[in-house]
Amino acid sequence: MKLHDLRPPQGAKKERKRVARGNSGKGGTYAGRGRKGQNARAGKGVPPYFEGGQLPLVRRLPHLRGFTNIWKIYYTPVNVERLTVFEPGSVVTPERMAAAGLLKSADEPVVILGQGELDRPLTVCAHRFSASARAKITAAGGSVSEIPLRG
């Protein structure tokens, strides 16, 4: 066997359909476009949302597009069970959480949530605490400290 004898297996290669090349060559007559009309002509046709000149649905319902509240504060959640990576008695700040891989950045506001258990006393500094997280931290012998949000 030589290089020029190699062939792909039967059925692996498929010839493309050459439409609009006469009735002998598949897809003759109307070439899959139906009869007459805007979509049968050469060129673009109409966009998918076009409704024949009627105001399209996407423009009739502006309230469904939503909006972004520029004053909303998005907190990064950290559960109590993830704080077990710190040594007992240590101070846990957003900078230390970011260094430990619990946060992407120390600049983002942090909320401590109460999922899981905490078995060591920690001093946790964050921007917000849920009631259950606050209870679990103090029950473990630690303390909570709220950091005021900047500007």
C-alpha positions, 0 to 999 in steps of 0.5 A: 500500500502506498500513500496514493492508495489511501482512501477515507472509508465508505460514507465518511465523505459526503458530496455537498448538495449543489442546489439550483443547477437544474432538475438533474442536479438535485434541488432544481426548479425552486432550489428549496426556496419555494415560489416567488416572494421576498425570500425567494429573491436573491439577497438577504430576505427578512430578519428573524424578528420581522413581522411584516412591518408590524412593530415587533414583539421585542420592541413592544415589550420594553419592560421585559428587557430588565435594567441594572440597578447601579446602586445595588451592592453585590456581596460575595458569599462565604459560608462559615464552614469554609472558615475552618482553613484558618488557625484557631484564634486568628483574625479573618479579614477579606485580605486573608480570605482572598489569600486563602482562595475564598475570594477572587479579590479583597476589594469586593464586599463580603457577606458571611453566611451560616451554612456548615459548622465552625469548631474554632474561635475566630475573629471574623471581619466582614461587611455583613453577617447573616444571623445564623453565621453570627450565632455560630461564630460567637457560639464557637468562642469567636467574635464578629466585626462589621467593616463599613462599606466604602463610599 
